[in-house]
């Protein structure tokens, strides 16, 4: 018998999110499902790099800490966990979860979803969505992951998996699958698919809708950001929902936070493409019905696209950086002198050299007449290079300022980082075959 209401919580909105909000949801939120959305375009490309270095890795770096803390609460409160922490290696992630469960004496069934890795199926001649140029023009390709939809998650739910770990899956699909499972929605009912996608989109960024990214101490003050609670939604069979948070946690859920999240990353509200539906947000109605309670109604959609979007990672360049601080009288002038020195020494080799005066005009890249004379400046110099050793010259030149002037510089930091670039292509659905693998402790 279908339920009349289910409660879904979102305990993480990105890979580096806090661990505590998910535990609060699992312990005090009275939730049926917990979603941890921990994957982004660049995140999975970096995970592929880790997997290339060690085939037993490639899942989310915080998986062990998150799962170790959550498993007892999930088992105690009969909560199903759905997460994309599998990143580039869902199988290894599932095996690690089983290992943790065995150490804790917890019996659990884990489903790992694969099939999003389509690196062997992409054509280097395919034009990218961003530039219109062939993939091969981007450089050395290292990963290609299709945005899967809800189907394999739904299969895992139907087979009573208590933890479902995926690779690249469209964010709203993580939330839409349990709605279909519990309410028996038809996947061809695109109005309900659209409504469920709206709910998933509102929840997927976790602390966004509870006031985190929304907060501004002067214009949009939010209390308790140090104990920010993450959201949950009470969802009903008609596709409506009420979004809230655990009582006593910091943050706020109101009309403003919900509206900001609804529009987040939405280029065309008439046609928000996912693997499950092309959602239409134009009929969405949000209403604040009480403290930290926003009702969500409306939304629709039309038939899902015949292609999957594929996120392709490539080796872009090495970024060399150097920083040094100047403080006291004439801090800006001394920093500018240092910048002039570095520009003369580095510009011949680095055409894209960037010099920032942090604390004066590093963000807006211009001076403002009303700005007070800064008493401290952080000088940052950066440039890209094709070789790691070349990029390292940036930091070396900044460090040399210690004794080569100007006076009073300190706190040097130097860094070289390999930057992974991301482009996107489309791939026919027939080329992608998701699969579900089961493990038990």
Secondary structure in CASP SS format (residue, H / E / C, confidence):
PFRMAT SS
TARGET T0000
AUTHOR 0000-0000-0000
METHOD secondary structure of the structure
MODEL  1
X C 1.00
X C 1.00
X C 1.00
X C 1.00
X C 1.00
X E 1.00
X E 1.00
X E 1.00
X E 1.00
X E 1.00
X E 1.00
X E 1.00
X C 1.00
X C 1.00
X C 1.00
X C 1.00
X C 1.00
X C 1.00
X C 1.00
X H 1.00
X H 1.00
X H 1.00
X H 1.00
X H 1.00
X H 1.00
X H 1.00
X H 1.00
X H 1.00
X C 1.00
X C 1.00
X C 1.00
X C 1.00
X E 1.00
X E 1.00
X E 1.00
X E 1.00
X C 1.00
X C 1.00
X C 1.00
X C 1.00
X H 1.00
X H 1.00
X H 1.00
X H 1.00
X H 1.00
X H 1.00
X H 1.00
X H 1.00
X H 1.00
X H 1.00
X H 1.00
X H 1.00
X H 1.00
X C 1.00
X C 1.00
X C 1.00
X C 1.00
X C 1.00
X C 1.00
X C 1.00
X C 1.00
X C 1.00
X H 1.00
X H 1.00
X H 1.00
X H 1.00
X H 1.00
X H 1.00
X H 1.00
X H 1.00
X H 1.00
X H 1.00
X H 1.00
X H 1.00
X H 1.00
X H 1.00
X H 1.00
X C 1.00
X C 1.00
X E 1.00
X E 1.00
X E 1.00
X E 1.00
X C 1.00
X C 1.00
X C 1.00
X C 1.00
X C 1.00
X C 1.00
X H 1.00
X H 1.00
X H 1.00
X H 1.00
X H 1.00
X H 1.00
X H 1.00
X H 1.00
X H 1.00
X H 1.00
X H 1.00
X H 1.00
X H 1.00
X H 1.00
X H 1.00
X C 1.00
X C 1.00
X C 1.00
X C 1.00
X E 1.00
X E 1.00
X E 1.00
X E 1.00
X E 1.00
X E 1.00
X C 1.00
X C 1.00
X E 1.00
X C 1.00
X H 1.00
X H 1.00
X H 1.00
X C 1.00
X C 1.00
X C 1.00
X C 1.00
X C 1.00
X E 1.00
X C 1.00
X C 1.00
X C 1.00
X C 1.00
X C 1.00
X C 1.00
X E 1.00
X H 1.00
X H 1.00
X H 1.00
X H 1.00
X C 1.00
X C 1.00
X E 1.00
X E 1.00
X E 1.00
X E 1.00
X E 1.00
X E 1.00
X C 1.00
X E 1.00
X C 1.00
X C 1.00
X H 1.00
X H 1.00
X H 1.00
X H 1.00
X H 1.00
X H 1.00
X H 1.00
X H 1.00
X C 1.00
X C 1.00
X C 1.00
X C 1.00
X E 1.00
X E 1.00
X E 1.00
X C 1.00
X C 1.00
X C 1.00
X E 1.00
X C 1.00
X H 1.00
X H 1.00
X H 1.00
X H 1.00
X H 1.00
X H 1.00
X H 1.00
X H 1.00
X H 1.00
X H 1.00
X H 1.00
X H 1.00
X H 1.00
X C 1.00
X C 1.00
X C 1.00
X C 1.00
X C 1.00
X C 1.00
X H 1.00
X H 1.00
X H 1.00
X H 1.00
X H 1.00
X H 1.00
X H 1.00
X H 1.00
X H 1.00
X H 1.00
X H 1.00
X H 1.00
X H 1.00
X H 1.00
X C 1.00
X C 1.00
X H 1.00
X H 1.00
X H 1.00
X C 1.00
X C 1.00
X C 1.00
X C 1.00
X C 1.00
X C 1.00
X C 1.00
X E 1.00
X C 1.00
X C 1.00
X C 1.00
X E 1.00
X C 1.00
X C 1.00
X C 1.00
X C 1.00
X H 1.00
X H 1.00
X H 1.00
X E 1.00
X C 1.00
X C 1.00
X E 1.00
X E 1.00
X E 1.00
X E 1.00
X E 1.00
X C 1.00
X C 1.00
X C 1.00
X C 1.00
X C 1.00
X E 1.00
X E 1.00
X E 1.00
X E 1.00
X E 1.00
X C 1.00
X C 1.00
X C 1.00
X C 1.00
X E 1.00
X C 1.00
X C 1.00
X C 1.00
X C 1.00
X H 1.00
X H 1.00
X H 1.00
X H 1.00
X H 1.00
X H 1.00
X H 1.00
X H 1.00
X H 1.00
X C 1.00
X C 1.00
X C 1.00
X C 1.00
X C 1.00
X C 1.00
X C 1.00
X C 1.00
X E 1.00
X E 1.00
X C 1.00
X C 1.00
X C 1.00
X C 1.00
X E 1.00
X E 1.00
X E 1.00
X C 1.00
X C 1.00
X C 1.00
X C 1.00
X E 1.00
X E 1.00
X E 1.00
X E 1.00
X E 1.00
X E 1.00
X C 1.00
X C 1.00
X E 1.00
X E 1.00
X E 1.00
X E 1.00
X E 1.00
X C 1.00
X C 1.00
X E 1.00
X E 1.00
X E 1.00
X C 1.00
X C 1.00
X C 1.00
X C 1.00
X E 1.00
X E 1.00
X E 1.00
X E 1.00
X E 1.00
X E 1.00
X E 1.00
X E 1.00
X E 1.00
X E 1.00
X E 1.00
X E 1.00
X E 1.00
X E 1.00
X E 1.00
X E 1.00
X E 1.00
X E 1.00
X E 1.00
X E 1.00
X E 1.00
X C 1.00
X C 1.00
X C 1.00
X H 1.00
X H 1.00
X H 1.00
X H 1.00
X H 1.00
X H 1.00
X H 1.00
X H 1.00
X H 1.00
X H 1.00
X H 1.00
X H 1.00
X H 1.00
X H 1.00
X H 1.00
X H 1.00
X C 1.00
X C 1.00
X C 1.00
X C 1.00
X C 1.00
X C 1.00
X C 1.00
X E 1.00
X E 1.00
X E 1.00
X E 1.00
X E 1.00
X C 1.00
X C 1.00
X C 1.00
X C 1.00
X C 1.00
X C 1.00
X C 1.00
X C 1.00
X C 1.00
X C 1.00
X C 1.00
X C 1.00
X C 1.00
X C 1.00
X C 1.00
X C 1.00
X C 1.00
X E 1.00
X E 1.00
X E 1.00
X E 1.00
X E 1.00
X E 1.00
X E 1.00
X E 1.00
X E 1.00
X E 1.00
X C 1.00
X C 1.00
X H 1.00
X H 1.00
X H 1.00
X H 1.00
X H 1.00
X H 1.00
X H 1.00
X H 1.00
X H 1.00
X H 1.00
X H 1.00
X H 1.00
X C 1.00
X H 1.00
X H 1.00
X H 1.00
X H 1.00
X C 1.00
X C 1.00
X C 1.00
X C 1.00
X C 1.00
X E 1.00
X E 1.00
X E 1.00
X E 1.00
X E 1.00
X E 1.00
X E 1.00
X E 1.00
X E 1.00
X E 1.00
X E 1.00
X E 1.00
X E 1.00
X E 1.00
X E 1.00
X E 1.00
X E 1.00
X E 1.00
X E 1.00
X H 1.00
X H 1.00
X H 1.00
X C 1.00
X C 1.00
X C 1.00
X E 1.00
X E 1.00
X E 1.00
X E 1.00
X E 1.00
X E 1.00
X C 1.00
END
